[in-house]
């Protein structure tokens, strides 16, 4: 049993692991929609606040809501393009009307979605988890270089910072034991940031500008408005997120050595639906299970739900204290990238471990794994190949996790020698 102090420290490490992914969504959307500094600050604070509540709901788990798995919820990148499109064509009130209704859809659709989980045997879940890990690696490498679009992209200082962070994490893992090994990623991030400060890369201006206290308020951007097109778009986004989250649940099950039951998946998706609805009310974003944190669990071997619950509490506090939250933004992208390499790589290896249970000498199995990983990774790394397709098709096909997952599911059914998929989903865990 972890002490409260250790649970909080380990929880903070999880917050740092997902923080960049969490705040980049409001930064991108706010910038694209021309929001002012006050509105941008609210978006980030509301996002962190709602992320925390959503994560605690997921971990706590009741009779109908929450998977009771150590899963961190964060805003989904899939929603960025659609939210910007809706916001530019109408307004933010229409965006949040669509998010609220799409969240209710996820709650109602979760039980039906759970019935198709028999189509996720070991070969499918292994392929999906592998695709998740591999598709995240380009994100890590962009951060290693300093962040996509940054003026110093690829600068030697960025590459060296990332390398230093990675080496620190590896050394701590190799030569220490117990608690220090468990917070190896946090140690790497702190050391990397300190070094970056002394070479003049760390910028504290965002901390100086941030206010000390802010409370997320319902309907900050006005009363939600209804648009059928916007609602359909956001429902499609959340169906994509449901597929992504299912793969993450299985990955967490593998990382924590436990069987993932169908009821856990359904309750987890219900919790995500509730979180999405809450995000719409507080003018935040749709939420999904964050795969970044699966890599951290795999790496640290700390599987306690108390740690993730503590991470949720920390995010709620950060959402109430914008100046405190802004401190974590001083971590350079290169330092984050160095940590992401080992975390995202761990997710891919977790998928490969699942696939090790599959006999790949059989042509059928080889075709399923090869095709799904190739298509999924290809869609993730060359998304512009679908630019000429209609918007809804483009949104679906540019997501490598979705295309890879659907390929694995369809081929598993089409190439099966039996009428019903024989392997139970529990084996995926």
Order of alpha helices (4+ residues) and beta strands (2+ residues): alpha-alpha-beta-alpha-alpha-alpha-alpha-alpha-alpha-alpha-alpha-alpha-beta-alpha-alpha-alpha-alpha-alpha-alpha-alpha
